[in-house]
Structures are given as C-alpha cells and as structure tokens.
Amino acid sequence: MKTFSFKNFILLSLTFILFTVLGTLTHEGGHIAAAKYYGYETTLHYSSMNYKKPWQA
C-alpha cells in the first residue's frame, strides 16, 4: 500500500494556496463593503485595505 503520493501532495498544496488567496481577498472585500456603506473611499491590497473619509484631504 502506497502511503505518500507526490501528485496528491502537489495538488493539495496548490489548492491550499489558491483558497488562501481567495479567502483573504474575500475577507478584505467584506471590510471594503462595510467601509463603502459608511461612505469611505477604499483601496484593496493583499492582506489589507486602506480607507479615508472622502471629505478629508
């Protein structure tokens, strides 16, 4: 019985990386949705988002 499959290891690793990126961007998108609801201007960066009030310079 084979206990380690290199092909499965690579597939699971790439899947994990993909879902980590998608999950992070979705999470930050939720912050942006809330900020926009309250009237802030936002920018999205990987793993963070910035905001400022539109009436501030």
N, C-alpha and C positions, 0 to 999 in steps of 0.2 A: 504494500500500500504506500502510495506517494503522500508524504506529509507536507511538502512545500512545493508550490507551483509558482515559478518565476513569473509566468504570464498573468496569473491571478494577482500576484503581488503588485505588478506594474499597473494593472487595470484598477485595482482598489486604490493605489496611491494617487493616480491621476484623477480618479473620481473624487477622492477626498479633497484634493487641491481645487478642483473645479467647484465643488459645493461650498468650500470655504470662501472662495472669492464671491460666488453668488450670494451666499448668506450674509457676508459683510456688506456688500453693496445694497442688498435689500434692507438690512438693518439701518444703514445710514440713510437710505431713501425714506424710511419712516420718520427719521428726525427731520428731514427736509420737508416732508408733507406737513408735519406739525408746525414747523417754522413758517412755512408759506401761509398756512391757515391763519397765523397770527400777524402776517404782514411783513415778515423779514425777507431780505434778499439772501440767497444762499449759494454756496459753491460746494461741490462734492469732490473729495479727494479720496484715495484709497484709505480706508480705515478711519476717516474723519470727515467732518463737514464744517464749514465756516458760515457764519451769518452776521449780518449787520442790519440795523434798522434803516429803512430807506430814507428817513428824514435826517440821518446823521451823515456827515461828510466823509 
